[in-house]
Amino acid sequence: MNKDILKLAIPNILTNLTVPLLGMVDMHLMGYQDSSVFMGAVALGGVIFNFVYWGFAFLRMSLSGMAAQAFGRDSKKEMAMMLFRGLFLAMSAGLLLLLLQKGVVSLSLNILEGSQEVKALAADYFYVRIWAAPLAISLMVINGWFLGMQNAIYPMIISITINAVNILSSFFFVKILGMKVEGVALGSVIANIVGFALSIALFLKKYRYILSEFSFKDILDKTGLLSFLNVSSDIFLRTLCIIVVFTFFTSKSAGTGDLILAANSALLQFLFLFSYFLDGFAYAAEALVGKFTGSRNIKEVKRTVKYLFAWGAFFALVFIGIYGIGGKYILMLFTNQPDVMNTAQTYLPWLIILPITGFSSFIWDGIYIGATASRLMRNTMLLATVIFFLLFYSMKESIGNHALWLAMNCFMLGRGLFQSVFYKKLGIFKQ
C-alpha cells in the first residue's frame, strides 16, 4: 500500500510544490520593489483569482473522484464523458469570465478592503491575468481527469512546465523589462498557454482512444450532466467556504494597513507550501479511494485511510521542525523590508503550529472526494467556516491580527475533526 500511495503522492507533491514556489517568486519580485504596496497588490489581485479559479476548482475535485470510480469499474464511456463534460463546463465558464471581467474586478475591489493605490495596482494585475482563464480552468479539469486515471505523472509534467515558464517569464518581464504587477500577471498568461498545449499533446499520446467515445449529444445528456453537477454543486459550496475564509482573511489584513497585509501575505506562503505538500497525499487518496470505491473494496479503502494518516502525521511533524528552526530565514525569501520582516515574525508562531492543526483536513478531503461524499464534505466545511467567523469576531478587539491566525488554525482543525466524526457515513460503508 505504501508503494501505491507514494507512486501517486510523490509526483503530486512535486507538482504542487511548484505552485507555492511560483507564489514565492511573485512575492520576492514585488517584495524587493521600493514599496510594500506592490506585495499588497499581488496579494489582493490573487484574492480575486481565488474567487475565479478556486471557485471552479470543484470541477477538478468532483471529476477526479468520479473518473477514478469509472476507472475502477473499467467503463471507457464513463471515463470519456467525465472529461468531455468537464471541459465543456470549463471552457464555457472561462469565456463567461472574459465577458464579465470589468464587472468582476469592480465588484471585488468594492468588497475588499485596502488602500486605493493597492486596489489600482491589483486591477492592473487582474486585467492582464484574466485572459488565461479559459485555459487555466480547463487545465484543472484535465489534471483531475489524469489523476482519476491513476496517472500522476502527466499532471506533474504539466504543472512543472507551467510554473517554470511562469517564473522565467515573470523574471524577464520584471527584472529585464522593468514591468511591475503586469509583468507577473503576463507571465501567468504565457505559462497557461504553454501548459494547455502540452496537456493536449500528452492526452493524444496516451489516451487518443478516448476520442472515439466523443459525442456532443451525450455530453449534454440531461441525466449525465445533472449527475455530474449534483456532485459538483456540493463541492462548489465547500470550495466557496474556503474562498470566503481566505478572501476575508486577506481583506481584513488589508483593512488593518499595508504593512499587516504585506506581512500576512508573506506568512500565508508558509500555509500554502504545507498545504500543497499535503495535497500530494490528498490526491493519492482521491485516486486510490475512488478506485476502491468503484470496485466496492471496503477493506482496501480502510487500509488506504490508515496509511495515508500515518504519512500525513509524519510530514506535519517535519514541517513544524522546518518552520520552527528556519521560519525567519524563509521570510527573507519574500522581502528585504525590515518593517515587514519584524511584523511577520510576531505572528510566525501561528504558522509553526499550523501543520499539526491542519494536516488531517487535507487527508480527509482526498478521502471524501474519492468516495464522492460531496454532501458530507460540504457540511463539515460549513461547520468549520462558522467556527472561523465566531472566533475572529469574538477575539478581534482583544488580540487584533492574532485573532485572524487563531481563527485560521481552528478552521483547519475543525475541518479535520468534523470529517473524522462523519467518516463512517461515507457511501462505501453502506454498500
Secondary structure, DSSP 8 states (H G I E B T S, - for coil): -HHHHHHHHHHHHHHHHHHHHHHHHHHHHHHTSSSTHHHHHHHHHHHHHIIIIITTHHHHHHHHHHHHHHHHHT-HHHHHHHHHHHHHHHHHHHHHHHHTHHHHHHHHHHHS---HHHHHHHHHHHHHHGGGHHHHHHHHHHHHHHHHTT--HHHHHHHHHHHHHHHHHHHIIIIIS---HHHHHHHHHHHHHHHHHHHHHHHHHHHGGGGGG--HHHHT-HHHHHHHHHHHHHHHHHHHHHHHHHHHHHHHHHHH-HHHHHHHHHHHHHHHHHHHHHHHHHHHHHHHHHHHHHTT-HHHHHHHHHHHHHHHHHHHHHHHHHHHHHHHHHHTTT---HHHHHHHHHHHHHHHHHHHHHHHHHHHHHHHHHTT-HHHHHHHHHHHHHHHHHHHHHHHHHHTTHHHHHHHHHHHHHHHHHHHHHGGGSGGGG-
